[in-house]
Amino acid sequence: MPVPKRKRSRTRRDKRFANKGIQVKALTSCQNCKTPLMPHSACRSCGFYKGAKVMDVKNDRSVKRAQVRQAKQAAQKEQAPAADQE
Ligand SMILES: [Zn+2]
């Protein structure tokens, strides 16, 4: 039967219970989208802080990427007929 090689120190043992007393902090909600939020932090779902847009969120980045992609495709379409004529 496997047996621990060494005694587990008091420190290591007690680390297990170190976070036992921690309680959930108060939550606020985003002024813009009402998502539950930690106090004094920007909203991750809409990117707002204190009623102002402060950062891009995942959706903003994907929209921006789609716009860039469309612009590239439009540019390619413009070039392709010109290449056929020459
Ligand atoms: Zn929000």
PDB file of the backbone (N, CA, C, O) and the ligand in Angstrom, with CONECT records:
HET     ZN  A 101       1
ATOM      1  N   MET A   1       0.843  -1.199   0.000  1.00  0.00           N
ATOM      2  CA  MET A   1       0.000   0.000   0.000  1.00  0.00           C
ATOM      3  C   MET A   1       0.874   1.243   0.000  1.00  0.00           C
ATOM      4  O   MET A   1       1.790   1.345   0.816  1.00  0.00           O
ATOM      5  N   PRO A   2       0.607   2.225  -0.926  1.00  0.00           N
ATOM      6  CA  PRO A   2       1.452   3.437  -0.986  1.00  0.00           C
ATOM      7  C   PRO A   2       1.281   4.298   0.257  1.00  0.00           C
ATOM      8  O   PRO A   2       0.176   4.527   0.748  1.00  0.00           O
ATOM      9  N   VAL A   3       2.418   4.761   0.737  1.00  0.00           N
ATOM     10  CA  VAL A   3       2.404   5.581   1.954  1.00  0.00           C
ATOM     11  C   VAL A   3       3.198   6.854   1.676  1.00  0.00           C
ATOM     12  O   VAL A   3       4.230   6.787   1.009  1.00  0.00           O
ATOM     13  N   PRO A   4       2.748   8.022   2.169  1.00  0.00           N
ATOM     14  CA  PRO A   4       3.514   9.270   1.965  1.00  0.00           C
ATOM     15  C   PRO A   4       4.918   9.136   2.525  1.00  0.00           C
ATOM     16  O   PRO A   4       5.117   8.606   3.618  1.00  0.00           O
ATOM     17  N   LYS A   5       5.902   9.629   1.752  1.00  0.00           N
ATOM     18  CA  LYS A   5       7.299   9.458   2.155  1.00  0.00           C
ATOM     19  C   LYS A   5       7.631  10.351   3.342  1.00  0.00           C
ATOM     20  O   LYS A   5       8.364   9.952   4.247  1.00  0.00           O
ATOM     21  N   ARG A   6       7.077  11.579   3.328  1.00  0.00           N
ATOM     22  CA  ARG A   6       7.403  12.522   4.389  1.00  0.00           C
ATOM     23  C   ARG A   6       6.142  13.078   5.036  1.00  0.00           C
ATOM     24  O   ARG A   6       5.053  13.085   4.463  1.00  0.00           O
ATOM     25  N   LYS A   7       6.351  13.542   6.259  1.00  0.00           N
ATOM     26  CA  LYS A   7       5.252  14.198   6.951  1.00  0.00           C
ATOM     27  C   LYS A   7       4.930  15.515   6.240  1.00  0.00           C
ATOM     28  O   LYS A   7       5.832  16.248   5.834  1.00  0.00           O
ATOM     29  N   ARG A   8       3.659  15.799   6.100  1.00  0.00           N
ATOM     30  CA  ARG A   8       3.230  17.065   5.506  1.00  0.00           C
ATOM     31  C   ARG A   8       3.313  18.134   6.588  1.00  0.00           C
ATOM     32  O   ARG A   8       2.718  17.988   7.655  1.00  0.00           O
ATOM     33  N   SER A   9       4.054  19.215   6.312  1.00  0.00           N
ATOM     34  CA  SER A   9       4.286  20.226   7.343  1.00  0.00           C
ATOM     35  C   SER A   9       2.984  20.933   7.726  1.00  0.00           C
ATOM     36  O   SER A   9       2.002  20.886   6.985  1.00  0.00           O
ATOM     37  N   ARG A  10       2.987  21.576   8.873  1.00  0.00           N
ATOM     38  CA  ARG A  10       1.799  22.309   9.317  1.00  0.00           C
ATOM     39  C   ARG A  10       1.413  23.371   8.296  1.00  0.00           C
ATOM     40  O   ARG A  10       0.233  23.587   8.016  1.00  0.00           O
ATOM     41  N   THR A  11       2.442  24.038   7.739  1.00  0.00           N
ATOM     42  CA  THR A  11       2.175  25.081   6.753  1.00  0.00           C
ATOM     43  C   THR A  11       1.454  24.523   5.547  1.00  0.00           C
ATOM     44  O   THR A  11       0.438  25.066   5.113  1.00  0.00           O
ATOM     45  N   ARG A  12       1.978  23.439   5.007  1.00  0.00           N
ATOM     46  CA  ARG A  12       1.344  22.847   3.825  1.00  0.00           C
ATOM     47  C   ARG A  12      -0.054  22.357   4.120  1.00  0.00           C
ATOM     48  O   ARG A  12      -0.968  22.518   3.312  1.00  0.00           O
ATOM     49  N   ARG A  13      -0.212  21.758   5.282  1.00  0.00           N
ATOM     50  CA  ARG A  13      -1.540  21.254   5.651  1.00  0.00           C
ATOM     51  C   ARG A  13      -2.525  22.407   5.791  1.00  0.00           C
ATOM     52  O   ARG A  13      -3.652  22.331   5.301  1.00  0.00           O
ATOM     53  N   ASP A  14      -2.095  23.485   6.467  1.00  0.00           N
ATOM     54  CA  ASP A  14      -3.025  24.572   6.782  1.00  0.00           C
ATOM     55  C   ASP A  14      -3.322  25.442   5.574  1.00  0.00           C
ATOM     56  O   ASP A  14      -4.324  26.158   5.562  1.00  0.00           O
ATOM     57  N   LYS A  15      -2.459  25.393   4.547  1.00  0.00           N
ATOM     58  CA  LYS A  15      -2.751  26.140   3.322  1.00  0.00           C
ATOM     59  C   LYS A  15      -4.078  25.683   2.717  1.00  0.00           C
ATOM     60  O   LYS A  15      -4.781  26.461   2.072  1.00  0.00           O
ATOM     61  N   ARG A  16      -4.401  24.430   2.933  1.00  0.00           N
ATOM     62  CA  ARG A  16      -5.644  23.882   2.389  1.00  0.00           C
ATOM     63  C   ARG A  16      -6.856  24.660   2.904  1.00  0.00           C
ATOM     64  O   ARG A  16      -7.850  24.815   2.195  1.00  0.00           O
ATOM     65  N   PHE A  17      -6.765  25.149   4.147  1.00  0.00           N
ATOM     66  CA  PHE A  17      -7.922  25.810   4.745  1.00  0.00           C
ATOM     67  C   PHE A  17      -7.793  27.329   4.717  1.00  0.00           C
ATOM     68  O   PHE A  17      -8.639  28.032   5.270  1.00  0.00           O
ATOM     69  N   ALA A  18      -6.751  27.836   4.083  1.00  0.00           N
ATOM     70  CA  ALA A  18      -6.481  29.273   4.131  1.00  0.00           C
ATOM     71  C   ALA A  18      -7.594  30.087   3.502  1.00  0.00           C
ATOM     72  O   ALA A  18      -7.870  31.198   3.954  1.00  0.00           O
ATOM     73  N   ASN A  19      -8.243  29.562   2.467  1.00  0.00           N
ATOM     74  CA  ASN A  19      -9.272  30.322   1.756  1.00  0.00           C
ATOM     75  C   ASN A  19     -10.680  29.999   2.232  1.00  0.00           C
ATOM     76  O   ASN A  19     -11.665  30.430   1.633  1.00  0.00           O
ATOM     77  N   LYS A  20     -10.762  29.239   3.313  1.00  0.00           N
ATOM     78  CA  LYS A  20     -12.078  28.798   3.760  1.00  0.00           C
ATOM     79  C   LYS A  20     -12.951  29.971   4.205  1.00  0.00           C
ATOM     80  O   LYS A  20     -14.164  29.962   3.996  1.00  0.00           O
ATOM     81  N   GLY A  21     -12.328  30.983   4.822  1.00  0.00           N
ATOM     82  CA  GLY A  21     -13.102  32.093   5.376  1.00  0.00           C
ATOM     83  C   GLY A  21     -13.469  33.175   4.378  1.00  0.00           C
ATOM     84  O   GLY A  21     -14.200  34.107   4.714  1.00  0.00           O
ATOM     85  N   ILE A  22     -12.966  33.064   3.150  1.00  0.00           N
ATOM     86  CA  ILE A  22     -13.223  34.099   2.154  1.00  0.00           C
ATOM     87  C   ILE A  22     -14.688  34.070   1.749  1.00  0.00           C
ATOM     88  O   ILE A  22     -15.260  33.013   1.484  1.00  0.00           O
ATOM     89  N   GLN A  23     -15.276  35.256   1.708  1.00  0.00           N
ATOM     90  CA  GLN A  23     -16.677  35.349   1.295  1.00  0.00           C
ATOM     91  C   GLN A  23     -16.772  36.087  -0.038  1.00  0.00           C
ATOM     92  O   GLN A  23     -15.866  36.824  -0.427  1.00  0.00           O
ATOM     93  N   VAL A  24     -17.885  35.870  -0.721  1.00  0.00           N
ATOM     94  CA  VAL A  24     -18.097  36.529  -2.009  1.00  0.00           C
ATOM     95  C   VAL A  24     -18.241  38.026  -1.775  1.00  0.00           C
ATOM     96  O   VAL A  24     -19.005  38.461  -0.913  1.00  0.00           O
ATOM     97  N   LYS A  25     -17.497  38.810  -2.554  1.00  0.00           N
ATOM     98  CA  LYS A  25     -17.557  40.258  -2.427  1.00  0.00           C
ATOM     99  C   LYS A  25     -18.854  40.774  -3.038  1.00  0.00           C
ATOM    100  O   LYS A  25     -19.506  40.093  -3.831  1.00  0.00           O
ATOM    101  N   ALA A  26     -19.204  41.975  -2.654  1.00  0.00           N
ATOM    102  CA  ALA A  26     -20.423  42.580  -3.185  1.00  0.00           C
ATOM    103  C   ALA A  26     -20.296  42.773  -4.688  1.00  0.00           C
ATOM    104  O   ALA A  26     -19.238  43.147  -5.193  1.00  0.00           O
ATOM    105  N   LEU A  27     -21.363  42.519  -5.377  1.00  0.00           N
ATOM    106  CA  LEU A  27     -21.370  42.695  -6.828  1.00  0.00           C
ATOM    107  C   LEU A  27     -22.177  43.942  -7.187  1.00  0.00           C
ATOM    108  O   LEU A  27     -23.170  44.264  -6.534  1.00  0.00           O
ATOM    109  N   THR A  28     -21.743  44.624  -8.218  1.00  0.00           N
ATOM    110  CA  THR A  28     -22.532  45.718  -8.779  1.00  0.00           C
ATOM    111  C   THR A  28     -22.993  45.275 -10.155  1.00  0.00           C
ATOM    112  O   THR A  28     -22.652  44.177 -10.595  1.00  0.00           O
ATOM    113  N   SER A  29     -23.752  46.096 -10.830  1.00  0.00           N
ATOM    114  CA  SER A  29     -24.154  45.755 -12.186  1.00  0.00           C
ATOM    115  C   SER A  29     -23.735  46.863 -13.137  1.00  0.00           C
ATOM    116  O   SER A  29     -23.667  48.034 -12.761  1.00  0.00           O
ATOM    117  N   CYS A  30     -23.456  46.476 -14.369  1.00  0.00           N
ATOM    118  CA  CYS A  30     -23.001  47.426 -15.384  1.00  0.00           C
ATOM    119  C   CYS A  30     -24.083  48.463 -15.638  1.00  0.00           C
ATOM    120  O   CYS A  30     -25.259  48.121 -15.755  1.00  0.00           O
ATOM    121  N   GLN A  31     -23.684  49.746 -15.724  1.00  0.00           N
ATOM    122  CA  GLN A  31     -24.667  50.806 -15.986  1.00  0.00           C
ATOM    123  C   GLN A  31     -25.228  50.692 -17.390  1.00  0.00           C
ATOM    124  O   GLN A  31     -26.347  51.129 -17.659  1.00  0.00           O
ATOM    125  N   ASN A  32     -24.445  50.101 -18.284  1.00  0.00           N
ATOM    126  CA  ASN A  32     -24.845  50.046 -19.697  1.00  0.00           C
ATOM    127  C   ASN A  32     -25.678  48.812 -20.011  1.00  0.00           C
ATOM    128  O   ASN A  32     -26.727  48.919 -20.646  1.00  0.00           O
ATOM    129  N   CYS A  33     -25.213  47.616 -19.565  1.00  0.00           N
ATOM    130  CA  CYS A  33     -25.883  46.382 -19.978  1.00  0.00           C
ATOM    131  C   CYS A  33     -26.403  45.558 -18.813  1.00  0.00           C
ATOM    132  O   CYS A  33     -26.940  44.470 -19.023  1.00  0.00           O
ATOM    133  N   LYS A  34     -26.254  46.055 -17.575  1.00  0.00           N
ATOM    134  CA  LYS A  34     -26.813  45.406 -16.382  1.00  0.00           C
ATOM    135  C   LYS A  34     -26.183  44.051 -16.066  1.00  0.00           C
ATOM    136  O   LYS A  34     -26.750  43.287 -15.285  1.00  0.00           O
ATOM    137  N   THR A  35     -25.023  43.730 -16.653  1.00  0.00           N
ATOM    138  CA  THR A  35     -24.330  42.490 -16.313  1.00  0.00           C
ATOM    139  C   THR A  35     -23.752  42.601 -14.901  1.00  0.00           C
ATOM    140  O   THR A  35     -23.226  43.657 -14.549  1.00  0.00           O
ATOM    141  N   PRO A  36     -23.831  41.548 -14.079  1.00  0.00           N
ATOM    142  CA  PRO A  36     -23.186  41.583 -12.768  1.00  0.00           C
ATOM    143  C   PRO A  36     -21.683  41.807 -12.916  1.00  0.00           C
ATOM    144  O   PRO A  36     -21.052  41.260 -13.820  1.00  0.00           O
ATOM    145  N   LEU A  37     -21.119  42.610 -12.028  1.00  0.00           N
ATOM    146  CA  LEU A  37     -19.768  43.120 -12.243  1.00  0.00           C
ATOM    147  C   LEU A  37     -19.086  43.322 -10.898  1.00  0.00           C
ATOM    148  O   LEU A  37     -19.737  43.663  -9.910  1.00  0.00           O
ATOM    149  N   MET A  38     -17.769  43.111 -10.861  1.00  0.00           N
ATOM    150  CA  MET A  38     -17.009  43.480  -9.675  1.00  0.00           C
ATOM    151  C   MET A  38     -16.970  44.997  -9.598  1.00  0.00           C
ATOM    152  O   MET A  38     -16.923  45.660 -10.634  1.00  0.00           O
ATOM    153  N   PRO A  39     -16.989  45.570  -8.382  1.00  0.00           N
ATOM    154  CA  PRO A  39     -16.925  47.022  -8.266  1.00  0.00           C
ATOM    155  C   PRO A  39     -15.611  47.573  -8.824  1.00  0.00           C
ATOM    156  O   PRO A  39     -14.587  46.892  -8.766  1.00  0.00           O
ATOM    157  N   HIS A  40     -15.625  48.762  -9.348  1.00  0.00           N
ATOM    158  CA  HIS A  40     -14.446  49.471  -9.864  1.00  0.00           C
ATOM    159  C   HIS A  40     -13.770  48.715 -10.998  1.00  0.00           C
ATOM    160  O   HIS A  40     -12.544  48.744 -11.106  1.00  0.00           O
ATOM    161  N   SER A  41     -14.536  48.043 -11.839  1.00  0.00           N
ATOM    162  CA  SER A  41     -13.921  47.346 -12.964  1.00  0.00           C
ATOM    163  C   SER A  41     -14.746  47.579 -14.219  1.00  0.00           C
ATOM    164  O   SER A  41     -15.958  47.782 -14.151  1.00  0.00           O
ATOM    165  N   ALA A  42     -14.082  47.548 -15.356  1.00  0.00           N
ATOM    166  CA  ALA A  42     -14.765  47.727 -16.627  1.00  0.00           C
ATOM    167  C   ALA A  42     -15.563  46.480 -16.968  1.00  0.00           C
ATOM    168  O   ALA A  42     -15.187  45.367 -16.600  1.00  0.00           O
ATOM    169  N   CYS A  43     -16.661  46.676 -17.669  1.00  0.00           N
ATOM    170  CA  CYS A  43     -17.533  45.555 -18.024  1.00  0.00           C
ATOM    171  C   CYS A  43     -16.892  44.769 -19.160  1.00  0.00           C
ATOM    172  O   CYS A  43     -16.462  45.344 -20.160  1.00  0.00           O
ATOM    173  N   ARG A  44     -16.831  43.448 -18.998  1.00  0.00           N
ATOM    174  CA  ARG A  44     -16.200  42.613 -20.023  1.00  0.00           C
ATOM    175  C   ARG A  44     -17.132  42.330 -21.190  1.00  0.00           C
ATOM    176  O   ARG A  44     -16.673  41.989 -22.281  1.00  0.00           O
ATOM    177  N   SER A  45     -18.421  42.465 -20.975  1.00  0.00           N
ATOM    178  CA  SER A  45     -19.341  42.108 -22.052  1.00  0.00           C
ATOM    179  C   SER A  45     -19.640  43.286 -22.963  1.00  0.00           C
ATOM    180  O   SER A  45     -19.981  43.077 -24.127  1.00  0.00           O
ATOM    181  N   CYS A  46     -19.522  44.537 -22.469  1.00  0.00           N
ATOM    182  CA  CYS A  46     -19.793  45.677 -23.350  1.00  0.00           C
ATOM    183  C   CYS A  46     -18.644  46.670 -23.397  1.00  0.00           C
ATOM    184  O   CYS A  46     -18.646  47.545 -24.263  1.00  0.00           O
ATOM    185  N   GLY A  47     -17.656  46.576 -22.500  1.00  0.00           N
ATOM    186  CA  GLY A  47     -16.493  47.453 -22.548  1.00  0.00           C
ATOM    187  C   GLY A  47     -16.722  48.833 -21.972  1.00  0.00           C
ATOM    188  O   GLY A  47     -15.953  49.755 -22.242  1.00  0.00           O
ATOM    189  N   PHE A  48     -17.771  48.987 -21.181  1.00  0.00           N
ATOM    190  CA  PHE A  48     -18.065  50.298 -20.604  1.00  0.00           C
ATOM    191  C   PHE A  48     -17.565  50.384 -19.169  1.00  0.00           C
ATOM    192  O   PHE A  48     -17.553  49.387 -18.447  1.00  0.00           O
ATOM    193  N   TYR A  49     -17.159  51.564 -18.763  1.00  0.00           N
ATOM    194  CA  TYR A  49     -16.831  51.852 -17.365  1.00  0.00           C
ATOM    195  C   TYR A  49     -17.346  53.238 -17.046  1.00  0.00           C
ATOM    196  O   TYR A  49     -17.019  54.201 -17.741  1.00  0.00           O
ATOM    197  N   LYS A  50     -18.156  53.348 -15.991  1.00  0.00           N
ATOM    198  CA  LYS A  50     -18.764  54.615 -15.598  1.00  0.00           C
ATOM    199  C   LYS A  50     -19.460  55.297 -16.766  1.00  0.00           C
ATOM    200  O   LYS A  50     -19.358  56.514 -16.925  1.00  0.00           O
ATOM    201  N   GLY A  51     -20.165  54.524 -17.582  1.00  0.00           N
ATOM    202  CA  GLY A  51     -20.968  55.096 -18.648  1.00  0.00           C
ATOM    203  C   GLY A  51     -20.202  55.480 -19.897  1.00  0.00           C
ATOM    204  O   GLY A  51     -20.782  56.071 -20.808  1.00  0.00           O
ATOM    205  N   ALA A  52     -18.909  55.162 -19.971  1.00  0.00           N
ATOM    206  CA  ALA A  52     -18.135  55.509 -21.164  1.00  0.00           C
ATOM    207  C   ALA A  52     -17.461  54.258 -21.707  1.00  0.00           C
ATOM    208  O   ALA A  52     -17.047  53.391 -20.936  1.00  0.00           O
ATOM    209  N   LYS A  53     -17.347  54.157 -23.015  1.00  0.00           N
ATOM    210  CA  LYS A  53     -16.677  53.025 -23.650  1.00  0.00           C
ATOM    211  C   LYS A  53     -15.174  53.171 -23.434  1.00  0.00           C
ATOM    212  O   LYS A  53     -14.579  54.157 -23.869  1.00  0.00           O
ATOM    213  N   VAL A  54     -14.556  52.197 -22.766  1.00  0.00           N
ATOM    214  CA  VAL A  54     -13.131  52.304 -22.456  1.00  0.00           C
ATOM    215  C   VAL A  54     -12.295  51.231 -23.132  1.00  0.00           C
ATOM    216  O   VAL A  54     -11.074  51.366 -23.212  1.00  0.00           O
ATOM    217  N   MET A  55     -12.927  50.159 -23.623  1.00  0.00           N
ATOM    218  CA  MET A  55     -12.117  49.114 -24.263  1.00  0.00           C
ATOM    219  C   MET A  55     -12.953  48.333 -25.271  1.00  0.00           C
ATOM    220  O   MET A  55     -14.180  48.301 -25.186  1.00  0.00           O
ATOM    221  N   ASP A  56     -12.275  47.708 -26.220  1.00  0.00           N
ATOM    222  CA  ASP A  56     -12.941  46.843 -27.183  1.00  0.00           C
ATOM    223  C   ASP A  56     -13.217  45.500 -26.527  1.00  0.00           C
ATOM    224  O   ASP A  56     -12.390  45.000 -25.765  1.00  0.00           O
ATOM    225  N   VAL A  57     -14.361  44.918 -26.815  1.00  0.00           N
ATOM    226  CA  VAL A  57     -14.661  43.575 -26.340  1.00  0.00           C
ATOM    227  C   VAL A  57     -14.571  42.620 -27.527  1.00  0.00           C
ATOM    228  O   VAL A  57     -14.340  43.043 -28.660  1.00  0.00           O
ATOM    229  N   LYS A  58     -14.755  41.334 -27.255  1.00  0.00           N
ATOM    230  CA  LYS A  58     -14.562  40.309 -28.278  1.00  0.00           C
ATOM    231  C   LYS A  58     -15.445  40.576 -29.496  1.00  0.00           C
ATOM    232  O   LYS A  58     -15.001  40.424 -30.634  1.00  0.00           O
ATOM    233  N   ASN A  59     -16.687  40.971 -29.255  1.00  0.00           N
ATOM    234  CA  ASN A  59     -17.616  41.211 -30.364  1.00  0.00           C
ATOM    235  C   ASN A  59     -17.128  42.373 -31.225  1.00  0.00           C
ATOM    236  O   ASN A  59     -17.189  42.303 -32.453  1.00  0.00           O
ATOM    237  N   ASP A  60     -16.640  43.453 -30.584  1.00  0.00           N
ATOM    238  CA  ASP A  60     -16.126  44.601 -31.349  1.00  0.00           C
ATOM    239  C   ASP A  60     -14.988  44.178 -32.266  1.00  0.00           C
ATOM    240  O   ASP A  60     -14.917  44.590 -33.424  1.00  0.00           O
ATOM    241  N   ARG A  61     -14.091  43.338 -31.723  1.00  0.00           N
ATOM    242  CA  ARG A  61     -12.944  42.902 -32.522  1.00  0.00           C
ATOM    243  C   ARG A  61     -13.391  42.070 -33.717  1.00  0.00           C
ATOM    244  O   ARG A  61     -12.857  42.216 -34.817  1.00  0.00           O
ATOM    245  N   SER A  62     -14.389  41.180 -33.495  1.00  0.00           N
ATOM    246  CA  SER A  62     -14.836  40.341 -34.613  1.00  0.00           C
ATOM    247  C   SER A  62     -15.522  41.193 -35.677  1.00  0.00           C
ATOM    248  O   SER A  62     -15.371  40.932 -36.870  1.00  0.00           O
ATOM    249  N   VAL A  63     -16.277  42.212 -35.255  1.00  0.00           N
ATOM    250  CA  VAL A  63     -16.927  43.109 -36.225  1.00  0.00           C
ATOM    251  C   VAL A  63     -15.865  43.845 -37.036  1.00  0.00           C
ATOM    252  O   VAL A  63     -15.964  43.963 -38.257  1.00  0.00           O
ATOM    253  N   LYS A  64     -14.839  44.339 -36.325  1.00  0.00           N
ATOM    254  CA  LYS A  64     -13.766  45.063 -37.010  1.00  0.00           C
ATOM    255  C   LYS A  64     -13.067  44.163 -38.027  1.00  0.00           C
ATOM    256  O   LYS A  64     -12.770  44.581 -39.146  1.00  0.00           O
ATOM    257  N   ARG A  65     -12.807  42.902 -37.612  1.00  0.00           N
ATOM    258  CA  ARG A  65     -12.149  41.952 -38.499  1.00  0.00           C
ATOM    259  C   ARG A  65     -13.002  41.684 -39.744  1.00  0.00           C
ATOM    260  O   ARG A  65     -12.474  41.602 -40.853  1.00  0.00           O
ATOM    261  N   ALA A  66     -14.314  41.548 -39.561  1.00  0.00           N
ATOM    262  CA  ALA A  66     -15.206  41.311 -40.698  1.00  0.00           C
ATOM    263  C   ALA A  66     -15.171  42.488 -41.665  1.00  0.00           C
ATOM    264  O   ALA A  66     -15.187  42.294 -42.880  1.00  0.00           O
ATOM    265  N   GLN A  67     -15.123  43.712 -41.129  1.00  0.00           N
ATOM    266  CA  GLN A  67     -15.066  44.893 -41.993  1.00  0.00           C
ATOM    267  C   GLN A  67     -13.775  44.902 -42.807  1.00  0.00           C
ATOM    268  O   GLN A  67     -13.787  45.202 -44.000  1.00  0.00           O
ATOM    269  N   VAL A  68     -12.665  44.571 -42.156  1.00  0.00           N
ATOM    270  CA  VAL A  68     -11.379  44.527 -42.862  1.00  0.00           C
ATOM    271  C   VAL A  68     -11.425  43.482 -43.972  1.00  0.00           C
ATOM    272  O   VAL A  68     -10.944  43.712 -45.082  1.00  0.00           O
ATOM    273  N   ARG A  69     -12.014  42.324 -43.651  1.00  0.00           N
ATOM    274  CA  ARG A  69     -12.118  41.237 -44.622  1.00  0.00           C
ATOM    275  C   ARG A  69     -12.946  41.679 -45.831  1.00  0.00           C
ATOM    276  O   ARG A  69     -12.569  41.420 -46.973  1.00  0.00           O
ATOM    277  N   GLN A  70     -14.065  42.342 -45.577  1.00  0.00           N
ATOM    278  CA  GLN A  70     -14.918  42.816 -46.669  1.00  0.00           C
ATOM    279  C   GLN A  70     -14.180  43.834 -47.535  1.00  0.00           C
ATOM    280  O   GLN A  70     -14.285  43.811 -48.762  1.00  0.00           O
ATOM    281  N   ALA A  71     -13.434  44.724 -46.887  1.00  0.00           N
ATOM    282  CA  ALA A  71     -12.685  45.724 -47.639  1.00  0.00           C
ATOM    283  C   ALA A  71     -11.653  45.057 -48.537  1.00  0.00           C
ATOM    284  O   ALA A  71     -11.464  45.460 -49.684  1.00  0.00           O
ATOM    285  N   LYS A  72     -10.982  44.026 -48.005  1.00  0.00           N
ATOM    286  CA  LYS A  72      -9.993  43.296 -48.800  1.00  0.00           C
ATOM    287  C   LYS A  72     -10.645  42.620 -50.002  1.00  0.00           C
ATOM    288  O   LYS A  72     -10.122  42.682 -51.115  1.00  0.00           O
ATOM    289  N   GLN A  73     -11.793  41.973 -49.772  1.00  0.00           N
ATOM    290  CA  GLN A  73     -12.497  41.292 -50.859  1.00  0.00           C
ATOM    291  C   GLN A  73     -12.934  42.290 -51.922  1.00  0.00           C
ATOM    292  O   GLN A  73     -12.837  42.013 -53.118  1.00  0.00           O
ATOM    293  N   ALA A  74     -13.419  43.460 -51.483  1.00  0.00           N
ATOM    294  CA  ALA A  74     -13.839  44.486 -52.435  1.00  0.00           C
ATOM    295  C   ALA A  74     -12.651  44.951 -53.273  1.00  0.00           C
ATOM    296  O   ALA A  74     -12.770  45.152 -54.482  1.00  0.00           O
ATOM    297  N   ALA A  75     -11.508  45.117 -52.618  1.00  0.00           N
ATOM    298  CA  ALA A  75     -10.305  45.548 -53.334  1.00  0.00           C
ATOM    299  C   ALA A  75      -9.883  44.492 -54.351  1.00  0.00           C
ATOM    300  O   ALA A  75      -9.473  44.828 -55.462  1.00  0.00           O
ATOM    301  N   GLN A  76      -9.984  43.210 -53.973  1.00  0.00           N
ATOM    302  CA  GLN A  76      -9.619  42.129 -54.902  1.00  0.00           C
ATOM    303  C   GLN A  76     -10.558  42.109 -56.107  1.00  0.00           C
ATOM    304  O   GLN A  76     -10.123  41.892 -57.238  1.00  0.00           O
ATOM    305  N   LYS A  77     -11.853  42.339 -55.854  1.00  0.00           N
ATOM    306  CA  LYS A  77     -12.815  42.346 -56.953  1.00  0.00           C
ATOM    307  C   LYS A  77     -12.520  43.483 -57.923  1.00  0.00           C
ATOM    308  O   LYS A  77     -12.663  43.335 -59.137  1.00  0.00           O
ATOM    309  N   GLU A  78     -12.106  44.620 -57.369  1.00  0.00           N
ATOM    310  CA  GLU A  78     -11.761  45.761 -58.216  1.00  0.00           C
ATOM    311  C   GLU A  78     -10.560  45.451 -59.090  1.00  0.00           C
ATOM    312  O   GLU A  78     -10.509  45.835 -60.258  1.00  0.00           O
ATOM    313  N   GLN A  79      -9.581  44.743 -58.499  1.00  0.00           N
ATOM    314  CA  GLN A  79      -8.341  44.443 -59.237  1.00  0.00           C
ATOM    315  C   GLN A  79      -8.558  43.373 -60.288  1.00  0.00           C
ATOM    316  O   GLN A  79      -7.961  43.429 -61.363  1.00  0.00           O
ATOM    317  N   ALA A  80      -9.413  42.387 -59.987  1.00  0.00           N
ATOM    318  CA  ALA A  80      -9.577  41.238 -60.885  1.00  0.00           C
ATOM    319  C   ALA A  80     -10.083  41.626 -62.286  1.00  0.00           C
ATOM    320  O   ALA A  80      -9.496  41.180 -63.272  1.00  0.00           O
ATOM    321  N   PRO A  81     -11.148  42.439 -62.414  1.00  0.00           N
ATOM    322  CA  PRO A  81     -11.579  42.826 -63.765  1.00  0.00           C
ATOM    323  C   PRO A  81     -10.511  43.628 -64.511  1.00  0.00           C
ATOM    324  O   PRO A  81     -10.355  43.486 -65.724  1.00  0.00           O
ATOM    325  N   ALA A  82      -9.774  44.477 -63.775  1.00  0.00           N
ATOM    326  CA  ALA A  82      -8.721  45.262 -64.405  1.00  0.00           C
ATOM    327  C   ALA A  82      -7.642  44.342 -64.974  1.00  0.00           C
ATOM    328  O   ALA A  82      -7.105  44.613 -66.048  1.00  0.00           O
ATOM    329  N   ALA A  83      -7.321  43.266 -64.271  1.00  0.00           N
ATOM    330  CA  ALA A  83      -6.325  42.308 -64.744  1.00  0.00           C
ATOM    331  C   ALA A  83      -6.824  41.576 -66.006  1.00  0.00           C
ATOM    332  O   ALA A  83      -6.035  41.269 -66.899  1.00  0.00           O
ATOM    333  N   ASP A  84      -8.129  41.303 -66.073  1.00  0.00           N
ATOM    334  CA  ASP A  84      -8.692  40.627 -67.235  1.00  0.00           C
ATOM    335  C   ASP A  84      -8.602  41.503 -68.505  1.00  0.00           C
ATOM    336  O   ASP A  84      -8.365  41.003 -69.605  1.00  0.00           O
ATOM    337  N   GLN A  85      -8.794  42.801 -68.322  1.00  0.00           N
ATOM    338  CA  GLN A  85      -8.764  43.710 -69.469  1.00  0.00           C
ATOM    339  C   GLN A  85      -7.380  43.833 -70.083  1.00  0.00           C
ATOM    340  O   GLN A  85      -7.239  43.988 -71.296  1.00  0.00           O
ATOM    341  N   GLU A  86      -6.355  43.764 -69.231  1.00  0.00           N
ATOM    342  CA  GLU A  86      -5.015  43.980 -69.758  1.00  0.00           C
ATOM    343  C   GLU A  86      -4.489  42.782 -70.533  1.00  0.00           C
ATOM    344  O   GLU A  86      -3.367  42.819 -71.038  1.00  0.00           O
TER     345      GLU A  86
HETATM  346 ZN    ZN A 101     -21.704  46.224 -19.627  1.00  0.00          ZN2+
END
